[in-house]
Each structure stands twice: as C-alpha cells, then as structure tokens.
Amino acid sequence: MVPVPPFSHDHNHETERTSTMEQDRTHFKLWRTSSGKTQAQASAELGISVRWCKALERGSDGNGKPAMPSLTLRLAMAAIAHRLAPYPD
C-alpha cells in the first residue's frame, strides 16, 4: 500500500508536489523490488511498457519531464500487492 504524505502548511505547494513525485517514484521501485518482480514482469502485469517502468523508477522520462504513476497504475499496484484477482477478459 502506498502511504499518503501528510499535508503540511509549512511548505509551499511546489515543494509538496516535488516531494510527492519523489515519493511516488521511490514507492514504485520499492513496490517492484519488494514483490520480487523484474521490470519486464512488473510491466506485463501492470500493462505498461518496460520503457515506462524504467522511467517511473528514474522519476523522469527521456525528455526531462517528471514521470509519476497515474492513479490507475497505483490502484493496479495496490491490487497486485494485495493479491486481488484480475477481472476476467
């Protein structure tokens, strides 16, 4: 489960957004390594490309833009972590 960082009034919004991005990136790699999956296995289970998986672990895509897991991707990660069965096709 990905913990939500507490809201703090001490920081400006840009700092909070950056720290949340860093936490999301860190959580993605921690999720993948703690579940014992390779990048290829995690990508296949989540329905993303290996390239995007690598970008999420780095925290940026090849153009310097931040790469963060979407809400849908985070929900899929949580479902896999809790071993919920996928919907039938």
PyMOL Python script that loads the backbone (N, CA, C, O; Angstrom):
from pymol import cmd

cmd.read_pdbstr("""\
ATOM      1  N   MET A   1       0.850  -1.164   0.000  1.00  0.00           N
ATOM      2  CA  MET A   1       0.000   0.000   0.000  1.00  0.00           C
ATOM      3  C   MET A   1       0.901   1.234   0.000  1.00  0.00           C
ATOM      4  O   MET A   1       1.897   1.283   0.721  1.00  0.00           O
ATOM      5  N   VAL A   2       0.546   2.225  -0.809  1.00  0.00           N
ATOM      6  CA  VAL A   2       1.337   3.435  -0.920  1.00  0.00           C
ATOM      7  C   VAL A   2       0.823   4.439   0.096  1.00  0.00           C
ATOM      8  O   VAL A   2      -0.324   4.877  -0.002  1.00  0.00           O
ATOM      9  N   PRO A   3       1.662   4.823   1.090  1.00  0.00           N
ATOM     10  CA  PRO A   3       1.202   5.786   2.085  1.00  0.00           C
ATOM     11  C   PRO A   3       1.076   7.179   1.485  1.00  0.00           C
ATOM     12  O   PRO A   3       1.841   7.549   0.594  1.00  0.00           O
ATOM     13  N   VAL A   4       0.119   7.941   1.970  1.00  0.00           N
ATOM     14  CA  VAL A   4      -0.088   9.302   1.508  1.00  0.00           C
ATOM     15  C   VAL A   4       0.663  10.237   2.428  1.00  0.00           C
ATOM     16  O   VAL A   4       0.500  10.163   3.646  1.00  0.00           O
ATOM     17  N   PRO A   5       1.494  11.130   1.868  1.00  0.00           N
ATOM     18  CA  PRO A   5       2.238  12.039   2.727  1.00  0.00           C
ATOM     19  C   PRO A   5       1.291  13.013   3.424  1.00  0.00           C
ATOM     20  O   PRO A   5       0.330  13.477   2.811  1.00  0.00           O
ATOM     21  N   PRO A   6       1.541  13.326   4.680  1.00  0.00           N
ATOM     22  CA  PRO A   6       0.658  14.245   5.404  1.00  0.00           C
ATOM     23  C   PRO A   6       0.759  15.650   4.818  1.00  0.00           C
ATOM     24  O   PRO A   6       1.819  16.064   4.348  1.00  0.00           O
ATOM     25  N   PHE A   7      -0.350  16.373   4.850  1.00  0.00           N
ATOM     26  CA  PHE A   7      -0.363  17.745   4.354  1.00  0.00           C
ATOM     27  C   PHE A   7       0.267  18.641   5.392  1.00  0.00           C
ATOM     28  O   PHE A   7      -0.050  18.551   6.578  1.00  0.00           O
ATOM     29  N   SER A   8       1.139  19.485   4.957  1.00  0.00           N
ATOM     30  CA  SER A   8       1.811  20.385   5.871  1.00  0.00           C
ATOM     31  C   SER A   8       1.630  21.811   5.388  1.00  0.00           C
ATOM     32  O   SER A   8       1.780  22.090   4.199  1.00  0.00           O
ATOM     33  N   HIS A   9       1.309  22.711   6.300  1.00  0.00           N
ATOM     34  CA  HIS A   9       1.145  24.115   5.946  1.00  0.00           C
ATOM     35  C   HIS A   9       2.477  24.850   5.959  1.00  0.00           C
ATOM     36  O   HIS A   9       2.533  26.027   5.603  1.00  0.00           O
ATOM     37  N   ASP A  10       3.549  24.177   6.362  1.00  0.00           N
ATOM     38  CA  ASP A  10       4.850  24.818   6.464  1.00  0.00           C
ATOM     39  C   ASP A  10       5.529  25.011   5.118  1.00  0.00           C
ATOM     40  O   ASP A  10       6.377  25.893   4.981  1.00  0.00           O
ATOM     41  N   HIS A  11       5.177  24.206   4.121  1.00  0.00           N
ATOM     42  CA  HIS A  11       5.862  24.229   2.844  1.00  0.00           C
ATOM     43  C   HIS A  11       4.973  24.833   1.774  1.00  0.00           C
ATOM     44  O   HIS A  11       3.749  24.858   1.893  1.00  0.00           O
ATOM     45  N   ASN A  12       5.617  25.314   0.731  1.00  0.00           N
ATOM     46  CA  ASN A  12       4.809  25.801  -0.385  1.00  0.00           C
ATOM     47  C   ASN A  12       4.352  24.622  -1.226  1.00  0.00           C
ATOM     48  O   ASN A  12       4.841  23.506  -1.056  1.00  0.00           O
ATOM     49  N   HIS A  13       3.427  24.865  -2.123  1.00  0.00           N
ATOM     50  CA  HIS A  13       2.838  23.773  -2.902  1.00  0.00           C
ATOM     51  C   HIS A  13       3.853  23.123  -3.833  1.00  0.00           C
ATOM     52  O   HIS A  13       3.774  21.918  -4.070  1.00  0.00           O
ATOM     53  N   GLU A  14       4.798  23.883  -4.364  1.00  0.00           N
ATOM     54  CA  GLU A  14       5.795  23.317  -5.268  1.00  0.00           C
ATOM     55  C   GLU A  14       6.665  22.304  -4.546  1.00  0.00           C
ATOM     56  O   GLU A  14       6.988  21.257  -5.107  1.00  0.00           O
ATOM     57  N   THR A  15       7.048  22.597  -3.313  1.00  0.00           N
ATOM     58  CA  THR A  15       7.853  21.667  -2.530  1.00  0.00           C
ATOM     59  C   THR A  15       7.070  20.396  -2.263  1.00  0.00           C
ATOM     60  O   THR A  15       7.620  19.299  -2.361  1.00  0.00           O
ATOM     61  N   GLU A  16       5.784  20.527  -1.924  1.00  0.00           N
ATOM     62  CA  GLU A  16       4.959  19.353  -1.663  1.00  0.00           C
ATOM     63  C   GLU A  16       4.804  18.511  -2.914  1.00  0.00           C
ATOM     64  O   GLU A  16       4.853  17.283  -2.846  1.00  0.00           O
ATOM     65  N   ARG A  17       4.616  19.160  -4.064  1.00  0.00           N
ATOM     66  CA  ARG A  17       4.454  18.427  -5.309  1.00  0.00           C
ATOM     67  C   ARG A  17       5.736  17.671  -5.651  1.00  0.00           C
ATOM     68  O   ARG A  17       5.681  16.522  -6.087  1.00  0.00           O
ATOM     69  N   THR A  18       6.887  18.311  -5.455  1.00  0.00           N
ATOM     70  CA  THR A  18       8.157  17.660  -5.739  1.00  0.00           C
ATOM     71  C   THR A  18       8.381  16.486  -4.801  1.00  0.00           C
ATOM     72  O   THR A  18       8.795  15.415  -5.244  1.00  0.00           O
ATOM     73  N   SER A  19       8.113  16.666  -3.507  1.00  0.00           N
ATOM     74  CA  SER A  19       8.330  15.571  -2.576  1.00  0.00           C
ATOM     75  C   SER A  19       7.362  14.424  -2.849  1.00  0.00           C
ATOM     76  O   SER A  19       7.729  13.260  -2.693  1.00  0.00           O
ATOM     77  N   THR A  20       6.135  14.734  -3.252  1.00  0.00           N
ATOM     78  CA  THR A  20       5.180  13.685  -3.595  1.00  0.00           C
ATOM     79  C   THR A  20       5.655  12.935  -4.824  1.00  0.00           C
ATOM     80  O   THR A  20       5.540  11.710  -4.878  1.00  0.00           O
ATOM     81  N   MET A  21       6.190  13.644  -5.819  1.00  0.00           N
ATOM     82  CA  MET A  21       6.709  12.991  -7.025  1.00  0.00           C
ATOM     83  C   MET A  21       7.851  12.059  -6.662  1.00  0.00           C
ATOM     84  O   MET A  21       7.918  10.933  -7.154  1.00  0.00           O
ATOM     85  N   GLU A  22       8.750  12.525  -5.800  1.00  0.00           N
ATOM     86  CA  GLU A  22       9.881  11.693  -5.397  1.00  0.00           C
ATOM     87  C   GLU A  22       9.398  10.471  -4.627  1.00  0.00           C
ATOM     88  O   GLU A  22       9.929   9.376  -4.810  1.00  0.00           O
ATOM     89  N   GLN A  23       8.407  10.643  -3.776  1.00  0.00           N
ATOM     90  CA  GLN A  23       7.882   9.509  -3.023  1.00  0.00           C
ATOM     91  C   GLN A  23       7.206   8.515  -3.949  1.00  0.00           C
ATOM     92  O   GLN A  23       7.366   7.306  -3.780  1.00  0.00           O
ATOM     93  N   ASP A  24       6.441   9.011  -4.939  1.00  0.00           N
ATOM     94  CA  ASP A  24       5.789   8.107  -5.885  1.00  0.00           C
ATOM     95  C   ASP A  24       6.826   7.298  -6.643  1.00  0.00           C
ATOM     96  O   ASP A  24       6.660   6.093  -6.833  1.00  0.00           O
ATOM     97  N   ARG A  25       7.898   7.954  -7.078  1.00  0.00           N
ATOM     98  CA  ARG A  25       8.942   7.258  -7.807  1.00  0.00           C
ATOM     99  C   ARG A  25       9.583   6.212  -6.909  1.00  0.00           C
ATOM    100  O   ARG A  25       9.777   5.070  -7.327  1.00  0.00           O
ATOM    101  N   THR A  26       9.909   6.584  -5.698  1.00  0.00           N
ATOM    102  CA  THR A  26      10.520   5.666  -4.753  1.00  0.00           C
ATOM    103  C   THR A  26       9.584   4.516  -4.439  1.00  0.00           C
ATOM    104  O   THR A  26      10.018   3.367  -4.362  1.00  0.00           O
ATOM    105  N   HIS A  27       8.313   4.808  -4.258  1.00  0.00           N
ATOM    106  CA  HIS A  27       7.346   3.767  -3.942  1.00  0.00           C
ATOM    107  C   HIS A  27       7.208   2.777  -5.084  1.00  0.00           C
ATOM    108  O   HIS A  27       7.013   1.585  -4.845  1.00  0.00           O
ATOM    109  N   PHE A  28       7.306   3.248  -6.323  1.00  0.00           N
ATOM    110  CA  PHE A  28       7.198   2.334  -7.449  1.00  0.00           C
ATOM    111  C   PHE A  28       8.338   1.329  -7.428  1.00  0.00           C
ATOM    112  O   PHE A  28       8.111   0.129  -7.583  1.00  0.00           O
ATOM    113  N   LYS A  29       9.553   1.805  -7.238  1.00  0.00           N
ATOM    114  CA  LYS A  29      10.689   0.879  -7.224  1.00  0.00           C
ATOM    115  C   LYS A  29      10.629  -0.033  -5.999  1.00  0.00           C
ATOM    116  O   LYS A  29      10.927  -1.223  -6.098  1.00  0.00           O
ATOM    117  N   LEU A  30      10.251   0.513  -4.856  1.00  0.00           N
ATOM    118  CA  LEU A  30      10.119  -0.313  -3.656  1.00  0.00           C
ATOM    119  C   LEU A  30       9.050  -1.379  -3.849  1.00  0.00           C
ATOM    120  O   LEU A  30       9.229  -2.525  -3.439  1.00  0.00           O
ATOM    121  N   TRP A  31       7.939  -1.001  -4.474  1.00  0.00           N
ATOM    122  CA  TRP A  31       6.876  -1.967  -4.730  1.00  0.00           C
ATOM    123  C   TRP A  31       7.386  -3.092  -5.622  1.00  0.00           C
ATOM    124  O   TRP A  31       7.156  -4.269  -5.345  1.00  0.00           O
ATOM    125  N   ARG A  32       8.077  -2.723  -6.690  1.00  0.00           N
ATOM    126  CA  ARG A  32       8.548  -3.727  -7.641  1.00  0.00           C
ATOM    127  C   ARG A  32       9.581  -4.651  -7.014  1.00  0.00           C
ATOM    128  O   ARG A  32       9.496  -5.870  -7.166  1.00  0.00           O
ATOM    129  N   THR A  33      10.553  -4.086  -6.313  1.00  0.00           N
ATOM    130  CA  THR A  33      11.598  -4.923  -5.728  1.00  0.00           C
ATOM    131  C   THR A  33      11.082  -5.749  -4.558  1.00  0.00           C
ATOM    132  O   THR A  33      11.511  -6.888  -4.372  1.00  0.00           O
ATOM    133  N   SER A  34      10.168  -5.192  -3.768  1.00  0.00           N
ATOM    134  CA  SER A  34       9.657  -5.954  -2.624  1.00  0.00           C
ATOM    135  C   SER A  34       8.760  -7.106  -3.075  1.00  0.00           C
ATOM    136  O   SER A  34       8.633  -8.110  -2.375  1.00  0.00           O
ATOM    137  N   SER A  35       8.140  -6.957  -4.242  1.00  0.00           N
ATOM    138  CA  SER A  35       7.313  -8.051  -4.747  1.00  0.00           C
ATOM    139  C   SER A  35       8.142  -9.063  -5.532  1.00  0.00           C
ATOM    140  O   SER A  35       7.615 -10.075  -5.993  1.00  0.00           O
ATOM    141  N   GLY A  36       9.430  -8.796  -5.684  1.00  0.00           N
ATOM    142  CA  GLY A  36      10.327  -9.736  -6.337  1.00  0.00           C
ATOM    143  C   GLY A  36      10.138  -9.825  -7.844  1.00  0.00           C
ATOM    144  O   GLY A  36      10.431 -10.857  -8.448  1.00  0.00           O
ATOM    145  N   LYS A  37       9.655  -8.758  -8.448  1.00  0.00           N
ATOM    146  CA  LYS A  37       9.402  -8.763  -9.881  1.00  0.00           C
ATOM    147  C   LYS A  37      10.522  -8.063 -10.634  1.00  0.00           C
ATOM    148  O   LYS A  37      11.116  -7.104 -10.143  1.00  0.00           O
ATOM    149  N   THR A  38      10.798  -8.555 -11.828  1.00  0.00           N
ATOM    150  CA  THR A  38      11.718  -7.845 -12.708  1.00  0.00           C
ATOM    151  C   THR A  38      10.936  -6.715 -13.357  1.00  0.00           C
ATOM    152  O   THR A  38       9.712  -6.652 -13.244  1.00  0.00           O
ATOM    153  N   GLN A  39      11.652  -5.820 -14.040  1.00  0.00           N
ATOM    154  CA  GLN A  39      10.965  -4.738 -14.734  1.00  0.00           C
ATOM    155  C   GLN A  39      10.027  -5.297 -15.804  1.00  0.00           C
ATOM    156  O   GLN A  39       8.928  -4.777 -16.001  1.00  0.00           O
ATOM    157  N   ALA A  40      10.450  -6.337 -16.481  1.00  0.00           N
ATOM    158  CA  ALA A  40       9.609  -6.936 -17.526  1.00  0.00           C
ATOM    159  C   ALA A  40       8.350  -7.560 -16.928  1.00  0.00           C
ATOM    160  O   ALA A  40       7.263  -7.411 -17.487  1.00  0.00           O
ATOM    161  N   GLN A  41       8.485  -8.258 -15.799  1.00  0.00           N
ATOM    162  CA  GLN A  41       7.324  -8.878 -15.156  1.00  0.00           C
ATOM    163  C   GLN A  41       6.348  -7.817 -14.651  1.00  0.00           C
ATOM    164  O   GLN A  41       5.139  -7.932 -14.852  1.00  0.00           O
ATOM    165  N   ALA A  42       6.879  -6.787 -13.997  1.00  0.00           N
ATOM    166  CA  ALA A  42       6.021  -5.720 -13.474  1.00  0.00           C
ATOM    167  C   ALA A  42       5.311  -5.011 -14.614  1.00  0.00           C
ATOM    168  O   ALA A  42       4.122  -4.706 -14.513  1.00  0.00           O
ATOM    169  N   SER A  43       6.031  -4.746 -15.698  1.00  0.00           N
ATOM    170  CA  SER A  43       5.429  -4.074 -16.845  1.00  0.00           C
ATOM    171  C   SER A  43       4.303  -4.903 -17.439  1.00  0.00           C
ATOM    172  O   SER A  43       3.247  -4.367 -17.772  1.00  0.00           O
ATOM    173  N   ALA A  44       4.519  -6.197 -17.573  1.00  0.00           N
ATOM    174  CA  ALA A  44       3.496  -7.068 -18.148  1.00  0.00           C
ATOM    175  C   ALA A  44       2.253  -7.112 -17.254  1.00  0.00           C
ATOM    176  O   ALA A  44       1.130  -7.050 -17.754  1.00  0.00           O
ATOM    177  N   GLU A  45       2.445  -7.217 -15.953  1.00  0.00           N
ATOM    178  CA  GLU A  45       1.300  -7.292 -15.038  1.00  0.00           C
ATOM    179  C   GLU A  45       0.529  -5.981 -14.969  1.00  0.00           C
ATOM    180  O   GLU A  45      -0.692  -5.982 -14.806  1.00  0.00           O
ATOM    181  N   LEU A  46       1.240  -4.859 -15.093  1.00  0.00           N
ATOM    182  CA  LEU A  46       0.588  -3.557 -14.998  1.00  0.00           C
ATOM    183  C   LEU A  46       0.075  -3.058 -16.338  1.00  0.00           C
ATOM    184  O   LEU A  46      -0.694  -2.098 -16.394  1.00  0.00           O
ATOM    185  N   GLY A  47       0.500  -3.708 -17.420  1.00  0.00           N
ATOM    186  CA  GLY A  47       0.055  -3.277 -18.742  1.00  0.00           C
ATOM    187  C   GLY A  47       0.756  -2.036 -19.238  1.00  0.00           C
ATOM    188  O   GLY A  47       0.175  -1.254 -19.991  1.00  0.00           O
ATOM    189  N   ILE A  48       2.001  -1.842 -18.828  1.00  0.00           N
ATOM    190  CA  ILE A  48       2.789  -0.698 -19.289  1.00  0.00           C
ATOM    191  C   ILE A  48       4.033  -1.229 -19.992  1.00  0.00           C
ATOM    192  O   ILE A  48       4.353  -2.414 -19.892  1.00  0.00           O
ATOM    193  N   SER A  49       4.723  -0.359 -20.695  1.00  0.00           N
ATOM    194  CA  SER A  49       5.940  -0.778 -21.383  1.00  0.00           C
ATOM    195  C   SER A  49       7.106  -0.821 -20.398  1.00  0.00           C
ATOM    196  O   SER A  49       7.082  -0.174 -19.352  1.00  0.00           O
ATOM    197  N   VAL A  50       8.108  -1.587 -20.753  1.00  0.00           N
ATOM    198  CA  VAL A  50       9.313  -1.659 -19.921  1.00  0.00           C
ATOM    199  C   VAL A  50       9.972  -0.287 -19.860  1.00  0.00           C
ATOM    200  O   VAL A  50      10.528   0.101 -18.833  1.00  0.00           O
ATOM    201  N   ARG A  51       9.905   0.436 -20.964  1.00  0.00           N
ATOM    202  CA  ARG A  51      10.486   1.780 -21.004  1.00  0.00           C
ATOM    203  C   ARG A  51       9.824   2.690 -19.978  1.00  0.00           C
ATOM    204  O   ARG A  51      10.505   3.451 -19.291  1.00  0.00           O
ATOM    205  N   TRP A  52       8.483   2.616 -19.870  1.00  0.00           N
ATOM    206  CA  TRP A  52       7.772   3.450 -18.894  1.00  0.00           C
ATOM    207  C   TRP A  52       8.100   2.998 -17.470  1.00  0.00           C
ATOM    208  O   TRP A  52       8.198   3.824 -16.562  1.00  0.00           O
ATOM    209  N   CYS A  53       8.267   1.709 -17.279  1.00  0.00           N
ATOM    210  CA  CYS A  53       8.652   1.182 -15.973  1.00  0.00           C
ATOM    211  C   CYS A  53      10.004   1.771 -15.548  1.00  0.00           C
ATOM    212  O   CYS A  53      10.177   2.188 -14.403  1.00  0.00           O
ATOM    213  N   LYS A  54      10.943   1.798 -16.475  1.00  0.00           N
ATOM    214  CA  LYS A  54      12.261   2.377 -16.181  1.00  0.00           C
ATOM    215  C   LYS A  54      12.153   3.866 -15.891  1.00  0.00           C
ATOM    216  O   LYS A  54      12.834   4.383 -15.005  1.00  0.00           O
ATOM    217  N   ALA A  55      11.296   4.554 -16.641  1.00  0.00           N
ATOM    218  CA  ALA A  55      11.103   5.989 -16.422  1.00  0.00           C
ATOM    219  C   ALA A  55      10.512   6.246 -15.042  1.00  0.00           C
ATOM    220  O   ALA A  55      10.904   7.198 -14.367  1.00  0.00           O
ATOM    221  N   LEU A  56       9.570   5.403 -14.616  1.00  0.00           N
ATOM    222  CA  LEU A  56       8.977   5.569 -13.284  1.00  0.00           C
ATOM    223  C   LEU A  56      10.018   5.362 -12.193  1.00  0.00           C
ATOM    224  O   LEU A  56       9.988   6.043 -11.168  1.00  0.00           O
ATOM    225  N   GLU A  57      10.928   4.438 -12.405  1.00  0.00           N
ATOM    226  CA  GLU A  57      11.967   4.203 -11.407  1.00  0.00           C
ATOM    227  C   GLU A  57      12.973   5.351 -11.368  1.00  0.00           C
ATOM    228  O   GLU A  57      13.490   5.690 -10.304  1.00  0.00           O
ATOM    229  N   ARG A  58      13.250   5.945 -12.518  1.00  0.00           N
ATOM    230  CA  ARG A  58      14.153   7.096 -12.576  1.00  0.00           C
ATOM    231  C   ARG A  58      13.478   8.352 -12.052  1.00  0.00           C
ATOM    232  O   ARG A  58      14.110   9.197 -11.419  1.00  0.00           O
ATOM    233  N   GLY A  59      12.173   8.462 -12.327  1.00  0.00           N
ATOM    234  CA  GLY A  59      11.433   9.650 -11.922  1.00  0.00           C
ATOM    235  C   GLY A  59      11.289  10.661 -13.033  1.00  0.00           C
ATOM    236  O   GLY A  59      10.674  11.709 -12.836  1.00  0.00           O
ATOM    237  N   SER A  60      11.843  10.371 -14.204  1.00  0.00           N
ATOM    238  CA  SER A  60      11.686  11.275 -15.337  1.00  0.00           C
ATOM    239  C   SER A  60      11.761  10.476 -16.626  1.00  0.00           C
ATOM    240  O   SER A  60      12.400   9.427 -16.707  1.00  0.00           O
ATOM    241  N   ASP A  61      11.080  11.016 -17.632  1.00  0.00           N
ATOM    242  CA  ASP A  61      11.170  10.348 -18.930  1.00  0.00           C
ATOM    243  C   ASP A  61      12.450  10.807 -19.617  1.00  0.00           C
ATOM    244  O   ASP A  61      13.231  11.545 -19.016  1.00  0.00           O
ATOM    245  N   GLY A  62      12.680  10.405 -20.820  1.00  0.00           N
ATOM    246  CA  GLY A  62      13.912  10.745 -21.514  1.00  0.00           C
ATOM    247  C   GLY A  62      14.053  12.215 -21.849  1.00  0.00           C
ATOM    248  O   GLY A  62      15.149  12.670 -22.178  1.00  0.00           O
ATOM    249  N   ASN A  63      12.957  12.976 -21.773  1.00  0.00           N
ATOM    250  CA  ASN A  63      12.980  14.398 -22.115  1.00  0.00           C
ATOM    251  C   ASN A  63      13.086  15.296 -20.896  1.00  0.00           C
ATOM    252  O   ASN A  63      12.979  16.516 -21.023  1.00  0.00           O
ATOM    253  N   GLY A  64      13.290  14.728 -19.735  1.00  0.00           N
ATOM    254  CA  GLY A  64      13.420  15.526 -18.518  1.00  0.00           C
ATOM    255  C   GLY A  64      12.096  15.854 -17.847  1.00  0.00           C
ATOM    256  O   GLY A  64      12.079  16.548 -16.830  1.00  0.00           O
ATOM    257  N   LYS A  65      10.993  15.372 -18.391  1.00  0.00           N
ATOM    258  CA  LYS A  65       9.699  15.603 -17.759  1.00  0.00           C
ATOM    259  C   LYS A  65       9.517  14.597 -16.634  1.00  0.00           C
ATOM    260  O   LYS A  65       9.960  13.454 -16.752  1.00  0.00           O
ATOM    261  N   PRO A  66       8.868  15.004 -15.539  1.00  0.00           N
ATOM    262  CA  PRO A  66       8.669  14.062 -14.439  1.00  0.00           C
ATOM    263  C   PRO A  66       7.765  12.907 -14.846  1.00  0.00           C
ATOM    264  O   PRO A  66       6.770  13.096 -15.546  1.00  0.00           O
ATOM    265  N   ALA A  67       8.120  11.727 -14.405  1.00  0.00           N
ATOM    266  CA  ALA A  67       7.313  10.528 -14.657  1.00  0.00           C
ATOM    267  C   ALA A  67       6.747  10.058 -13.325  1.00  0.00           C
ATOM    268  O   ALA A  67       7.492   9.670 -12.425  1.00  0.00           O
ATOM    269  N   MET A  68       5.429  10.095 -13.207  1.00  0.00           N
ATOM    270  CA  MET A  68       4.768   9.663 -11.986  1.00  0.00           C
ATOM    271  C   MET A  68       3.729   8.617 -12.333  1.00  0.00           C
ATOM    272  O   MET A  68       3.095   8.704 -13.384  1.00  0.00           O
ATOM    273  N   PRO A  69       3.541   7.623 -11.466  1.00  0.00           N
ATOM    274  CA  PRO A  69       2.490   6.644 -11.720  1.00  0.00           C
ATOM    275  C   PRO A  69       1.114   7.298 -11.605  1.00  0.00           C
ATOM    276  O   PRO A  69       0.850   8.052 -10.668  1.00  0.00           O
ATOM    277  N   SER A  70       0.255   7.005 -12.555  1.00  0.00           N
ATOM    278  CA  SER A  70      -1.103   7.554 -12.529  1.00  0.00           C
ATOM    279  C   SER A  70      -1.899   6.884 -11.417  1.00  0.00           C
ATOM    280  O   SER A  70      -1.458   5.899 -10.825  1.00  0.00           O
ATOM    281  N   LEU A  71      -3.063   7.425 -11.146  1.00  0.00           N
ATOM    282  CA  LEU A  71      -3.925   6.843 -10.126  1.00  0.00           C
ATOM    283  C   LEU A  71      -4.299   5.411 -10.501  1.00  0.00           C
ATOM    284  O   LEU A  71      -4.312   4.524  -9.647  1.00  0.00           O
ATOM    285  N   THR A  72      -4.600   5.190 -11.774  1.00  0.00           N
ATOM    286  CA  THR A  72      -4.955   3.855 -12.236  1.00  0.00           C
ATOM    287  C   THR A  72      -3.809   2.882 -12.005  1.00  0.00           C
ATOM    288  O   THR A  72      -4.020   1.750 -11.569  1.00  0.00           O
ATOM    289  N   LEU A  73      -2.605   3.329 -12.298  1.00  0.00           N
ATOM    290  CA  LEU A  73      -1.433   2.475 -12.113  1.00  0.00           C
ATOM    291  C   LEU A  73      -1.204   2.189 -10.632  1.00  0.00           C
ATOM    292  O   LEU A  73      -0.877   1.062 -10.260  1.00  0.00           O
ATOM    293  N   ARG A  74      -1.374   3.208  -9.783  1.00  0.00           N
ATOM    294  CA  ARG A  74      -1.204   2.990  -8.338  1.00  0.00           C
ATOM    295  C   ARG A  74      -2.248   2.024  -7.795  1.00  0.00           C
ATOM    296  O   ARG A  74      -1.947   1.211  -6.921  1.00  0.00           O
ATOM    297  N   LEU A  75      -3.482   2.110  -8.311  1.00  0.00           N
ATOM    298  CA  LEU A  75      -4.519   1.171  -7.882  1.00  0.00           C
ATOM    299  C   LEU A  75      -4.185  -0.250  -8.328  1.00  0.00           C
ATOM    300  O   LEU A  75      -4.408  -1.209  -7.589  1.00  0.00           O
ATOM    301  N   ALA A  76      -3.650  -0.378  -9.539  1.00  0.00           N
ATOM    302  CA  ALA A  76      -3.245  -1.701 -10.025  1.00  0.00           C
ATOM    303  C   ALA A  76      -2.105  -2.253  -9.179  1.00  0.00           C
ATOM    304  O   ALA A  76      -2.076  -3.446  -8.880  1.00  0.00           O
ATOM    305  N   MET A  77      -1.172  -1.401  -8.794  1.00  0.00           N
ATOM    306  CA  MET A  77      -0.067  -1.834  -7.928  1.00  0.00           C
ATOM    307  C   MET A  77      -0.601  -2.321  -6.590  1.00  0.00           C
ATOM    308  O   MET A  77      -0.152  -3.342  -6.068  1.00  0.00           O
ATOM    309  N   ALA A  78      -1.560  -1.586  -6.036  1.00  0.00           N
ATOM    310  CA  ALA A  78      -2.143  -1.984  -4.753  1.00  0.00           C
ATOM    311  C   ALA A  78      -2.887  -3.310  -4.880  1.00  0.00           C
ATOM    312  O   ALA A  78      -2.809  -4.159  -3.992  1.00  0.00           O
ATOM    313  N   ALA A  79      -3.605  -3.483  -5.984  1.00  0.00           N
ATOM    314  CA  ALA A  79      -4.350  -4.733  -6.195  1.00  0.00           C
ATOM    315  C   ALA A  79      -3.392  -5.916  -6.302  1.00  0.00           C
ATOM    316  O   ALA A  79      -3.657  -6.982  -5.748  1.00  0.00           O
ATOM    317  N   ILE A  80      -2.287  -5.733  -7.008  1.00  0.00           N
ATOM    318  CA  ILE A  80      -1.303  -6.801  -7.140  1.00  0.00           C
ATOM    319  C   ILE A  80      -0.639  -7.073  -5.793  1.00  0.00           C
ATOM    320  O   ILE A  80      -0.405  -8.227  -5.432  1.00  0.00           O
ATOM    321  N   ALA A  81      -0.340  -6.013  -5.057  1.00  0.00           N
ATOM    322  CA  ALA A  81       0.297  -6.177  -3.744  1.00  0.00           C
ATOM    323  C   ALA A  81      -0.607  -6.940  -2.779  1.00  0.00           C
ATOM    324  O   ALA A  81      -0.123  -7.710  -1.949  1.00  0.00           O
ATOM    325  N   HIS A  82      -1.919  -6.726  -2.887  1.00  0.00           N
ATOM    326  CA  HIS A  82      -2.869  -7.411  -2.011  1.00  0.00           C
ATOM    327  C   HIS A  82      -3.385  -8.711  -2.618  1.00  0.00           C
ATOM    328  O   HIS A  82      -4.290  -9.346  -2.077  1.00  0.00           O
ATOM    329  N   ARG A  83      -2.803  -9.094  -3.739  1.00  0.00           N
ATOM    330  CA  ARG A  83      -3.116 -10.351  -4.433  1.00  0.00           C
ATOM    331  C   ARG A  83      -4.586 -10.488  -4.790  1.00  0.00           C
ATOM    332  O   ARG A  83      -5.181 -11.555  -4.641  1.00  0.00           O
ATOM    333  N   LEU A  84      -5.159  -9.392  -5.264  1.00  0.00           N
ATOM    334  CA  LEU A  84      -6.537  -9.432  -5.733  1.00  0.00           C
ATOM    335  C   LEU A  84      -6.561 -10.018  -7.136  1.00  0.00           C
ATOM    336  O   LEU A  84      -5.675  -9.733  -7.941  1.00  0.00           O
ATOM    337  N   ALA A  85      -7.547 -10.818  -7.431  1.00  0.00           N
ATOM    338  CA  ALA A  85      -7.667 -11.437  -8.748  1.00  0.00           C
ATOM    339  C   ALA A  85      -8.055 -10.399  -9.779  1.00  0.00           C
ATOM    340  O   ALA A  85      -8.885  -9.535  -9.496  1.00  0.00           O
ATOM    341  N   PRO A  86      -7.474 -10.460 -10.975  1.00  0.00           N
ATOM    342  CA  PRO A  86      -7.857  -9.500 -12.030  1.00  0.00           C
ATOM    343  C   PRO A  86      -9.232  -9.832 -12.579  1.00  0.00           C
ATOM    344  O   PRO A  86      -9.721 -10.953 -12.443  1.00  0.00           O
ATOM    345  N   TYR A  87      -9.849  -8.831 -13.203  1.00  0.00           N
ATOM    346  CA  TYR A  87     -11.136  -9.059 -13.835  1.00  0.00           C
ATOM    347  C   TYR A  87     -10.954 -10.018 -15.002  1.00  0.00           C
ATOM    348  O   TYR A  87      -9.937  -9.968 -15.693  1.00  0.00           O
ATOM    349  N   PRO A  88     -11.927 -10.888 -15.226  1.00  0.00           N
ATOM    350  CA  PRO A  88     -11.819 -11.774 -16.402  1.00  0.00           C
ATOM    351  C   PRO A  88     -11.966 -10.969 -17.687  1.00  0.00           C
ATOM    352  O   PRO A  88     -12.648  -9.945 -17.723  1.00  0.00           O
ATOM    353  N   ASP A  89     -11.317 -11.448 -18.733  1.00  0.00           N
ATOM    354  CA  ASP A  89     -11.382 -10.743 -20.023  1.00  0.00           C
ATOM    355  C   ASP A  89     -12.687 -10.983 -20.708  1.00  0.00           C
ATOM    356  O   ASP A  89     -12.914 -10.467 -21.803  1.00  0.00           O
TER     357      ASP A  89
END
""", "prot")
cmd.dss("prot")
cmd.show_as("cartoon", "prot")
cmd.util.cbc("prot")
cmd.orient("prot")
